[in-house]
Amino acid sequence: MKLRNWKIKKRYIYLSAALLLLVGAGLYMYWRFEPSAHFRNTDIPVLAIPEEDSTSPKVQNEAQTDPSPQSSTPTYNSSQQTSFNILILGTDARDHEASRTDVIMLAHVNSDKKTISLISIPRDTQVNIAGVGYTKINHAHILGEMKHGDSHSGTLASIQAVSNLFSCSINYYIKTDFEGFEHFIDTIGGLDVHLDKPIKLTYGDQTFPAGDNHLSGAEALNLVRERKSLPGGDFGRQANQAMVLKEIMHTVIKPQNITKLPSLISQVREDILDTNLSDSDMISLAWMAKDVKEDDLQYVQLPGHSGKAMDPIVKSELYYWIPDMDEWAKSSEHLLED
């Protein structure tokens, strides 16, 4: 009888120990990856803050300043911060050629409230780039590359340009190119998107019908690049880019993909050209994405108007999107402020 009681006790001891280990592992996973807990315990980097003279008149002396940030070494915010800004860049390069940014979006993430504000920036937006003057924001990347001879300098120049434009700090960035975008979409099994109207591609004999569409990586790339056939032109393209980004978030967190998250993170590392997000950061953002409701994901486009002006780089008149920063100041309080 005593031997039997001891066996029963030993079984309870093992079960209790296993339960404690599971609870401990669960608490550790929660502390490490739950979005609010993760970012509260992370030193969030500050890659760029607005330059004091970013709205000053044109600076013509290139030797005076540099079209990329003074330093690529980030500072860190360790004040239990749970909101931050992520710059999303899509370049038009293939292989290792110099590139402009075809996609520019700023995501303001609040991991406590589980909200995301997605701001689309037209690539023709007129900005003042130090050492150059007023030119298109998508020129910042290629200027940085040409100045310093490497792609990361282009990234830093784009980060600084967006920081100056919105008078905000930039904490994280993600940059990819055509090939990486295509491959990642194929890795997650393609994207399901819903179109209100059919879209006929300007280049290539293909039309995406109205309604539900399942897109391969190449088709998704064609969709986010299409502009000429859309009623809103570049604004229609920006809206489609935001839609595709949201669908990527929804697809990554589907049951068949969430179990493959560690391998997907590795794939992201291969397909994304450059990012300062750690693996833990990406897992936490994916965790957060599954809890973000439709009403908690806002999408806006930078207000402004069309115009033409001389460009200091090409020395001729170009089309610009001239931002209305007064209008932006009125609407941005609920987008970039917590």
Secondary structure, 3 states (H helix, E strand, C coil): CHHHHHHHHHHHHHHHHHHHHHHHHHHHHHHHHCHHHHHHCCCEEECECCCCCCCCCCCCCHHHCCCCCCCCCCEEECCCCCEEEEEEEEECCCCCCCCCEEEEEEEEEECCCCEEEEEECCCCEEEEECCCEEEECCHHHHHHHHHHCCHHHHHHHHHHHHHHHHCCCECEEEEECHHHHHHHHHHCCCEEEEECCCEECCCCCCEECCEEEEECHHHHHHHHHCCCCCCCCHHHHHHHHHHHHHHHHHHHCCHHHHCCHHHHHHHHHHHEEEECCCHHHHHHHHHHHCCCCHHHEEEEECCEEEEEEEECCCCEEEEEEEECHHHHHHHCHHHHCC
